[in-house]
Amino acid sequence: MSDELTSSEKILIHVRSLLKFAKEEENNKLREENKGEYIQKCGNNYKSLITKYPSLFYKIIDDPENFEIERLIQMLNLKQKIDNKEISHKNASEDLGNKYYNEFVKSKIEKKD
């Protein structure tokens, strides 16, 4: 794996590869039997991902079956638009904040009223 992990496309390629790796039967078994060895194995195979995006790396390997790849793709698409100067960081942040507010918070507040 390349040490260069800056473009959204490259990040997604590495994430998909790690997801596939973590879901392999052998690695599922290792995760259950020896978590430390499993983490080390994943880290050795995905050094650039664990170095550059450790939170993302651990989120994936902790529960690869429930990792929300679609949510990551949405965020990477926003990153790409920011990188291409199609949208400002401020506007992207506001748009994402509104989307997640509507998805996770709004209905709970409405129920309390």
C-alpha positions in Angstrom: 0.0 0.0 0.0 1.2 3.4 -0.9 2.2 5.9 1.8 0.3 8.6 -0.2 -3.2 8.9 1.2 -4.5 12.3 0.5 -7.0 12.0 -2.4 -10.5 10.9 -1.6 -10.2 8.2 -4.3 -7.0 6.7 -2.7 -8.5 6.8 0.8 -11.6 4.9 -0.4 -9.4 2.3 -2.2 -7.5 1.7 1.1 -10.7 1.6 3.2 -12.4 -0.9 0.9 -9.3 -3.1 0.9 -9.1 -3.0 4.7 -12.8 -3.8 5.0 -12.4 -6.8 2.7 -9.3 -7.9 4.7 -11.0 -7.5 8.1 -14.0 -9.5 6.9 -12.0 -12.5 5.8 -12.9 -15.6 7.8 -9.4 -16.0 9.1 -9.3 -12.4 10.4 -12.8 -12.6 11.9 -11.6 -15.6 13.9 -8.4 -13.9 14.9 -10.4 -10.8 16.0 -12.5 -12.9 18.3 -9.6 -15.0 19.7 -6.7 -12.6 19.9 -7.6 -8.9 19.4 -4.1 -7.7 19.9 -2.6 -9.9 17.3 -5.5 -9.0 14.9 -4.9 -5.3 15.4 -1.1 -5.8 14.8 -1.8 -7.8 11.6 -4.2 -5.2 10.3 -1.7 -2.4 11.2 1.2 -4.2 9.5 -0.9 -4.6 6.3 -2.3 -1.0 6.3 0.5 1.1 7.8 -0.4 4.2 5.8 -4.0 4.1 6.8 -3.3 3.6 10.5 -0.7 6.3 10.5 -2.7 9.0 8.6 -6.2 8.1 9.7 -6.0 6.1 13.0 -9.6 6.8 14.0 -10.9 5.6 10.7 -8.6 2.5 10.8 -9.8 1.5 14.3 -13.5 2.1 13.4 -13.2 -0.2 10.5 -11.3 -3.1 12.2 -13.4 -2.9 15.4 -16.6 -3.8 13.5 -16.1 -4.2 9.8 -19.6 -5.7 9.3 -21.3 -2.5 10.5 -18.9 0.1 9.1 -21.0 2.7 7.2 -19.1 3.0 3.9 -21.9 5.1 2.4 -21.4 7.8 5.1 -17.7 7.8 4.5 -18.3 8.1 0.7 -20.5 11.2 1.3 -17.8 12.8 3.4 -15.1 11.9 0.9 -17.2 13.5 -1.8 -17.4 16.6 0.2 -13.6 16.5 0.8 -13.1 16.2 -3.0 -15.4 19.2 -3.6 -13.4 21.3 -1.1 -10.1 20.2 -2.6 -11.5 21.2 -6.1 -12.7 24.5 -4.7 -16.3 23.7 -5.7 -17.5 24.4 -2.2 -15.9 26.1 0.8 -15.0 24.3 3.9 -17.5 26.4 5.9 -20.4 25.6 3.5 -19.5 21.9 3.4 -19.4 21.8 7.2 -22.7 23.6 7.5 -24.4 21.3 5.0 -23.1 18.2 6.7 -24.1 19.5 10.1 -27.6 20.3 8.9 -27.9 16.8 7.3 -26.9 15.0 10.5 -29.0 17.3 12.6 -32.0 16.4 10.6 -31.1 12.7 10.6 -30.2 12.2 14.2 -31.4 15.1 16.4 -34.5 16.8 14.9 -36.9 14.0 15.5 -35.8 13.5 19.1 -36.4 17.2 19.8 -39.8 17.2 18.1 -40.8 14.2 20.2 -40.0 16.1 23.4 -42.2 19.0 22.3 
